[in-house]
């Protein structure tokens, strides 16, 4: 099962609707101990401007003719019918990186040597690198970059391997410049103990400040510490690619080749040189590796686009979309890789693979091949990379990464999401291909949680993405054209664009999901106009509003369809309330309030709690509506237990069992609080009659019995008075609400 199907992340909310993703895995709570980096002294100065690299391109000439040439303009050289050696040379400034490029598919032997003072080094082979790095960026054929360090002069020679044309060969020499951070990098070294995860220095550097340490955690989920692009001096103006996302299934380990004779402070310059060569000379637009590791055990951020994301690199042809690349600085075909470097590789692989849900002990299927999830470059390409001494430790690396993954169980598989945000701002975006879509609310984010958690992404990545429609509740499958409403990771097909409009959307302003994103959502039933919620409410959605319904019978009574799905209320939370749909002769309780009303003849009449509980009104259907709905119902006068039948001379008292006709006992006084009821309402209650006898009333909350005479209530103080009121007939009383008794004017007591 693909790892994305195993990932269901609860989306986080902020005070603005979306919660900035903090530490997903508190170190103290999970036991995850990131590699900690320490410095000999706190650093608090602003991050300096990155140095601009200086490029020198030198053309090749036959034999020793090139020895005197330095910085010449490139030309075109071809091998004719007889192989001959071409040579190019250049003076060198700074901790330099070199490489050779040409047009065409020829694969000659290429070597370099360097001169320091009067001493020349031996010739060293340069490896011919992948033609394009496997990415979409087409460039010249060339060698891998080769860090030569601080030397006075460099010379390169090309020896043809057959009768081939070699077009426009060039030797590129890059001076990466000098940054204040280079000296500070010399003070950074892996500490012997773990420390809590710190805030990202890269984030702080965007506001012009560096925190107390040079190297800091870029991740917020137990990531090993590593040094950001800003701090090794990446000149982002060299960026010439649009960062994009793949579907990683494993990792490929590389070495950069070049000198092994470098100090801690030389590492930023080496990485800047590789960056300049990859991005400009090779035309890849950025450094090819996702991460770099130095021989001291420090990890450095590589390719832009988000360290927690599945940012496609340019490190292995045909494998960049499915794997991320980690490269160790140095040449490990000739030298022995340090244990510190191997440990750093293990740590960054364990964290990254755990985040992506990749089993370090498993296999991956890529390009029709089944391979271990951790391999060396030479396992899939004709190269010596990552060098023999590093390659032979692959089995050890796999075992150690697998063991290390046990520490990252709490974040396993949570890094496969398509939601990104800048660490400096609260806005969250869904990324589909090279387009970002602003997420309009936390509820929308939650409804699509299967697409993964929110991940930090640098501004350079966000700025390269085009901006598409905002993400709301409706999405489209571009393959089939199906439009669906999304709730709780279910997609409910919208039968028409009119229904989309009823729900506040527009078929002309939808987000097209990728096929993979669409498949992550479960298929639900067809969307309906009636909308039930998991908390027991029922709405009818139309015209961009939600009309709360008293019940399904209320919809039917108005000729509206009552068939509905049960979804989250947040699904329609952005829609304004409309007039509620309430059938006749029901009692409506306002939620979060004791207020109740009787709905009759299209109007709402207020009710006292006593009437609701102690009268025949309790036999009517009861339900609750939101205050926003209740407030939209037209009102009439409050309900009293003393009733005048509209259009007749009849008087009634609302008892606990129905309506008691008391017309014969005399009319109510004009000042008495009565209610005039329509025949529609009167017919809702059982008729009751005294049979011509006296009307005796008793409150459900009091023992007194009152005799109703001429619109007044008179207290029968004694049993004799009570019986006497009935003129010898069998006495009987009717229970009524206390408010009904209290509303009748009191007359003289009967004794």
N, C-alpha and C positions, 0 to 999 in steps of 0.2 A: 504494500500500500504506500503511495507517495507520501512523503513526510508532511506535505501541506494538508493532507486529509487527517493527519493526526494532531493537527494544531487547532485548538479552539481557545483563543485568548480573550479574556474579559477586558474590554476597552476601558481606559481610564478617563475620568472627566475632570475638567478644571473649573475654577470659579467662573470662567468665561464660557463654560460649556464643555471644555476639554481639559482634562488634567494633564499637566506636563508630566511625561513619564519619568518617574524618579527611580530610585534603586528598586528594581523588581525583586532582587534577592538580597535582603539585608545580610551583610556579612556575618554579623554575630548570630543571626538566627539560622543560617543554613550551613555554616562551616566552610563556605566558599572563601578561599584565601587568595586574593590576587597577588601576582608578583609585585613586590613593592620596589620602587626605585628611590634612592636617596641622593642627596647632594651634600657637599661639604659645607655649604653656606646657603642661606635663603636667597632667592632671587626674586626681586619685586619690580624690576625695571620693565618698561614697555617693550613689547616685541618689536625689534627693529624692522625696517623695510627689507624685504629679501633682496639679496644682491642679484644684479642682472648678469647672466652668463655671457661670456665672450666666445664667439665661434670663430675658428680659423679653418678654412677649407683649402686643401692643397691637391692639385692634380698630380697624377702619376706620369712618370716618364720612364724610358727604357734604361735599364742598368743603373749606373751611378750618377746619371745626369741629374737625378732628383736630389742628390745630397746637398747641393747648394741652393735648392729652392725652398722657400719658406713663405707661406701665406699666398701662394699664387692662385689665380683664378682657375677654376676647374675647366677641363676640356673633355674631349672624347677620345678614348684610346681603345683600339681593338687589337685582338690577337689575329694575326694573319695566318698564313699557311704554316708557319713554324712557331712553336711556343717560345716565348721570351719572357723574361722577368721584368716587372715594372716596379719602380721604387718611388716613394714620396717621403718627404721629410719636413719637419717644422720645428721651430723653437717652441718652448713650453713655458707657460706662466701658471702659477697656482698648483693646487692639488688636482691635476688634470685627469680627464677621461677622454679616451680616443675611440674611434671606430672607423670602419671603412664601408662605404656604400657604393653601389653601382646600379645601372639599369640593366634589366634582363634577368635571365634565369641561370646564368653561369654560376658554378660553384668551384671557384679556384681555391688554392691554398693561400692563406694570408697570414703573415707574421709581423710582429713588431719587436723593436728593441729600443732601449732608451739610453741616453748619455747623461751622466752626472759628472761635472767637471770634465776630465779627459777620459773617464772610464765608460765603456759601453757594456751594456748587459748582453746576455745571450738572447737569441731569437726565441720568441714565444708565439705559439699559434693563437690566432683569433678564431673563435667558433662562428660559423655562418649561422645567423639566427633565422627564425621563422620569417618568411617573406613579409607578412603583415602583422605578425603577432597574433594572427587568428581573429582579430577583431574586424570591424567594418572599415577601419582606417587603412586605405591602401597607401603604401609608401615604397621607397626604393629597397631593393634587396641589399642586405648588409650583414655585417658581423654583429655580435653582441657587443655592448659597450665594454670597454676595458679601462679600469682605473689604473693609471700609471704612477700616480702620486706626484711628488715634487721632484722633478727632474729638469734638466736644461734643454733637452732635445729628444725628439722621437723620430723614428724612421720606420716606415712600413714597406713591405715588399709583397708583391702578388706573383705567385707562380702558377701558371695555367695547368690544369689537369687534363687538357685535351684540346682538340681543334675547335675552340668556341670563340664567339665574339664577346668581348667585355666592353660594355658601353659606359662611358663617362664615369670611370672610377674616381672616388674622392677619399682622401684622408681628412677626417674631421677631428679637430683638436678643440676641446672645450675647457676653458678656464671657468670653474663654477663660482668664482669670486669668493670674497671673505665676508663673513657675518659675525657680529658680536656673539651670536649664539654658538658659534663654533667653539670658542674658548669655554663657554659655559658647559657645553656638552662634555668637555673633558672631565668635569666634576661629577657627572651623572654615572652612577654604577648600580647594578642590581644589589639590593639590600639582602641581608641574610634572613630577614623575618618579614612576614606579611603585615601590611597595615590596612586599615579600613579603606574602602573605595573613596577616592576623592573626586571633587568636581572636575570637569574637563578643563584643562589649560587651553585647549583649542577654543572652547567656548569663551573663556575669559579673554583670550587674545583678540577676539573679534571686537571687544570693547576697549582694546588698547591696554589691557593689563595682563600681567603674568602673575600667577599665584606663587606661593612660596617655594615651589619646586619646579625644576625644568621639565621633568618627565611626570606625567600625570595620567590618570585613568581617563580614557576617551569614552569608555562604555559606562553604563549605569547599572550593570547587572553582573558584577563580579568579574569583569574583564581584567586580564593582566594589564599592568601599566604599560603604556607605550607613548612615544613621542609623536606629536601631531605634525602635520604638514607645515603649519605655520611656524613651528619651532625649529624644523630643520631648514627652513628658508625657502619653501616652495614659492616661486614667482608665478602666481596664478594667471598672469597675463599670457603665459606660455600655453595655457590650456586651450586645446583646439578640438575638443570632442564633447559630445553630449552624453554624460553618464547615463548608462542604462542598466537594467536589472536582468539577471539570469535566473536559473533554477539549479543551484549548486547541489551536487551529489558527492563531491569529494574534494580533495586538495592535491596540488602538485608542488613538490619541493624542488627548488632551484638553487644554483649558486650564481653570483653575478660575474664570476671570473675576475680578472684583474689582480692587483697587488694584495698580498696578505699582510704587507708591512704598513699597517696604519695604526694610529693611536685613537683613543676615545674622541678626541676633538676633531679628528679628520672625517668622521663618519658623515656629518651633515654635508660636507663638500662632495664626498663620494656620491651620496644620494642625489644631490643637486645636479651633478654631472650626468648620472644615469637618466634623470628626469629630462634634462635638456636634450640629450641624445635621442631618447625614445620619442619625446613629444615633438621635437623640431626636425632633427636630422632624419629620423625614420618616418616621421609623419603620422605617428600614432596618437598624437594629441595629449598624451599624459604618460606618466611612468607606467610600465606594464604590470608590475607586481602589485598585489593587494597589500602585502606586508613585507617588510625587510627586517632581517635580524643581523646584528653584528657579532663579531667573535667574542665580545665581552658579555653577551647574553641580554642585550637590550633589543626591544622591539620598536619598529618605526612604522608609522602610517605610510602606506604607499598610494595607490591609485585613489583619486577623489571619487566621491559618490556615496560615502557612508560606510564606516567600518562594520556596522551591524547589519548592513544590507547585503544583498547578493549582487554587488557591483561587478559588472563584467570587466575583467582585466584584459591585458594583451601580453600574455606570457607563454601560451602554448597553442599553436595553430589547431583549430577545430575542437578545442577543449575549453575555451574561455567562458562560454555560456554555462558550462556544467561544473566547473571547478574554480576555486580561487588559488592564487599563487603566492607562496611564501619563499623568498629568496634570501640566502645567507651571503653576506658580503665577503668576497674572497674567492680564491681558486682552490677548490678542494679535490681537483684531479692531481695536484702536485703536493699540496700541504694537507696536514691532518686537521680535520674540523675540531674545534674546541668543544669540550663537554658543556661549557656555558652556552654556546650557541645551540647545541642540540636540545638542552633543557628549555631554552627560550622557544625553540620551534615546537616542542611538545606542549608548552603552556598555551601558546597562541592557537595551535591546532585544536587542543582540547576545548578551549573556550568557544572558538568560532564554530567548530563542528557540533558541539553540544547545542549552541544557540540555534543552529539550523536543523537539528534533529538528525544528524548524520552519525551513524555508528562507525567509530574508528576501526572496529574489528570486522566490518562488513565489506560488501562489494558494491560496485556501481556499474551500471550498464551505460556506456557512452560510445556512440559511433559503431554500434554493433559488437563492441568488445565488453567482456565482463572483467573488471579490474578491481583490485583493492581500493578502498576509499582514500588511501594515502599512497601516492606513488611518486617516483622521481621523474623528472623531465625526460630522461633517456628511455623510460619505459614506453613512451608513446611517440618519440621522435628520434631521428638520427643525430644524436648529440652525446657528448660526454657528461653534460649537465645532469645532476648537481655535483659532479666530481665523485671519484671512486670512494674516497674516505667518508663522504656523507651518504652516498648511495648504499653502501654496505651496511649502514646502520638503520635502514628502513624498517626491518622487522622489529628492532628494538624501539624505534619511534612509534610504530603502530601499537605495540604492547603498552608502552608508557602512556600514550594518548588515551588508549582505551581505559586504563586504570585511572587516569586523571579525570575522565569524564564522569566518574562516580561522584565527584565533588560538585558537579554542575547539574545534578538531577533536577533541581528546582527550575532551571531555565531551559531544560532540554526541549528543543523544537519550537521555542517561542519566537525565534528570529526570522520567520518566513513571511512576515507580514508585508502588505503593500501600502501601509499608512506611514507617512513620514512627516516630520516637522523640523523646523530650525530650532536648535537649542535656545536661541535668543528670542523666539516669538511663540505665541500660543497657537497659531493657526496650524491645523492638521490637514494633510492632503492625502487623497487616494491617488496612487500612481498607476496609470495604465499605459504601458509602453513608454513613450517619451512625453506623456501628457499628465499634468497634475490637475486634480479636481478638489477644490476646497470643500471640506466636510462642514456642513452647515450647523450641526449640533452634536452634542454627546449622544443623544438618542439614536441618531443616524449611525454614528460610529459603533454603538453597541449592537445595532441591528445587523451589522456586517462583521462581527467579531471573528468569524471564521477566516477572514482574509488576513488575520494576524494582528499583532500588537503594533503600537506606535513606536517608530524608531527614529532616532536623531539622524538628520541628514545635513550635510554642510550646505551653506548658501550657494556654493559653486555648482552643486548638483541641482538644487531647487531653481536656480536662475536659468539653467540650461533647459529645463523642462518647459514646454509650452503650456499655456493655461487653457483648460477646457471648461465646460459648464460645471457649476457647483453640484456637489453630490447631495441629493435629497433622498426621497423615498423610492423614486422610480429609476430603474436601470434597464439597459437594453442588451440583448445578446446580438452582437453584430452579425453573427453567422446566420441566424434564423430570422432576425428582425423582431423577435418576441420582446415585448415590453412587460416588465414585471414590477410589482410593488414588493418591497423587501421589508420583512419584519422578523426578528429573532432568527436570522439566518435562513429563513424560508423565502422563496420567491413565488409570488402569486400572480399569475398571468392576468394582465389587464385586457378585457375583451374589446376595448375600443379606446380611441384617443379622447372621446367624450368623458369616459370614466376617469382617465388620467387627469383631465381638466377638472372634473368634479372633486378630485382629491388634491387640487391645488397645483398640479403639475402641467407639463406641456410636452407633447411628443417631439417638439422641435428643440427641446433643451434638456436632453437626457445624456447620462454618462454611459458610454459603451464599455462594458466590462470586457476583459480578455476572456478567451475560452476557458482558461484555467480558473480564473476568478468566478466565472459563471458556474462552473462545475462544483465549486466549493459550497454553493448554496443549495439547500434541499428544495426539491420541487414540491410546492404546496398546491392547494386547490385554486380555482379561479377566483379572482377578486370580485367581491359583490358590493352593492351600494349600502346594504345593511352591514354594520361593523360591530361585532361583539368584542368585549375586552376581557382579559383574564381576571380583572377585578369586578366582574359582574355587571358592567354597564352595557348599554346597547345604543348605537348611534345610527343615524341615516345620513350618509355623506352625499352632498349634492351642491353644485354651484360654488365649490370652494369653501363650504362651511360644514360643520358637523352639528346635526340636530339630534339631541338626546331623546331617545324614545322611552316612554314609561315601561313598555313591554312589547313583545312581538305582536300581541293583539292590537296594540295601538297602531302599529304600522298597517296591519291588515284592515283596520277600521277606516284608514285613510286611503286604501287601495294601493299601498306600497308593498314591495316584496319584503318578506321577513326572513328569508333564508340568509344566513350570515355565517362568517368564519369567526373564530375567537382568537384575537391577536392582542398585542400589547396596546395599552392606551396611548403610549408614547408615539405609536405609529401615526396617529392623527393629531398629535399634540400641537402641531404648528397651525392647525386649522382653527379659525374663530368659531365660537358657538353661534348657532342660529336658533330660531324659535323651536322649542321642544315639541315632540309629538306625543300627545296624551289623550287617551280615550276618555269617554264621559264616565262620570260617577265613580271616580277613584280618589283615594286619599294619597297625596304626594307629600313625602317627608323631604325636607331639604337636608342634604348630607352635611355633616359637621355642624348641625344645628338642631334645636328642638322644634323648630318651626314646621308646622304642617298645614296643609290646605286641602280643601275639597274642590276637585275640578269638576265643574258642571257647566253645561251650556257655553263651553269655550272660555270660561273664566275661572279664576282662582279665588276661593273664599277662605279666609283664615279660620283656623280651628283652635280651640283651647285644648290642652292635653286631656282635661277631664272629659270633654265630649268625645274625643278619639277613643278613650279607654272605656268609658262607662255608658256609652249610648249605642244604639243600633248602628252607628257609623262604623263601629269596629267590624261589621260584617262586609264592608266594602273592600275591594282589592286595595292593597297598600303597596307602595314602592317608594324608592328614593331617587332624587335627581340632584345634579350639581347646582350650587347656588347660581352659577351663570345661566343655567336653564330656567330655574324658578323665576329669576328676575325678569325673564322675557315673556311671562304669561300675563295677559290682562287680568286685572283684579276686580272684585266686587266686594260688597260689604261682608263683614265677618259672619260666620254661622252662629245662630243662637238655637237653643233647645226649644224655643217657642216659635212655632211655625204658622205663617199665614199662607194658605194655598192661593196661588196667583189665579185671579179671575173668578174666585168663589168667595163665599162668606165663611168658609170653614177655618177653624182654629185647631192647631194640633200641638201636642207636647211630644218631643222626641224622647222616648223611653229607652230602656236597655234592650227592648225587644222589637220596637218598631215605632209607628206613628199613632199616637192615641188621640182620637177625635174628642176634643173638649169644648166643642161649640156650644153645647147646652149649658155649660157652666158659666157662660158670660164672656163677653169680648175682653181682650186685653186692653189695658189703658194705652192711649197713644204714646205715652212716655216710656212704655215698656220696650225693652230691647227684643225685637222680634226679627225673624228672617222670612222673607217672602220667597217661597219655593215654586218652581215651575212644576207643571204636571209630570214632566220628565223625571224630576228628582223625587217628587212625592211617590211616584210609582215604584221607586227602587226599594221601598220599605214596606214591611208587613203592616197592614191596617189593624188597628186595635180599637176596641170599643168598651165603654163602661156599661153598656146595656141600659142607659138612662140613669144609672146610679150616680152618686156623688163621685167626684174625682179626688182621690187621695194620692199624694205623692210623697215619696221618701228618697232622700239623698242616699247614694251608695256609700257615703262616708259619714253618715250621721244617723242616729236612731229616731229623730223626730219625724212625726207624720204630719203632713200639712194637707188641709182641705182647700181645694181651689174653688173659690166662689167669686163671681163677678170680676174676674181678672185679678183677684188678690189671693194670697196664700194665708190661711189662718191655722194657727197651731192648735191641734187637739191635745190639750194639756192632760186630759184624763182619758181612760178607756171609755167611760160613759159618753164623753163628748165625741169620741171617735165613732162609736157605734151609733150614736144619735144622729150623726151627720148623714147616715145612710137610711134613716127613717124606718128602721126595722129590717132592712135587707141585709144580706150577708156582707160584711165589710171586706174590701179588697184595696190594696194599694199598689202603686206602680213605681218601680225604681227608675230614678233619673240621675243624671250627672249633677254634681254639687253646684256647678255654675248655672244649671237650668233653674234649680230652686232659688238660687241667689238672685236671679234676674227678675223674679216675680215680686211685685210690690207686696209688702207685708200688711195684712189687716189685723183686726182685733182677734185675740185668742179665743178659742172655744173652750168653755169650761162646763 
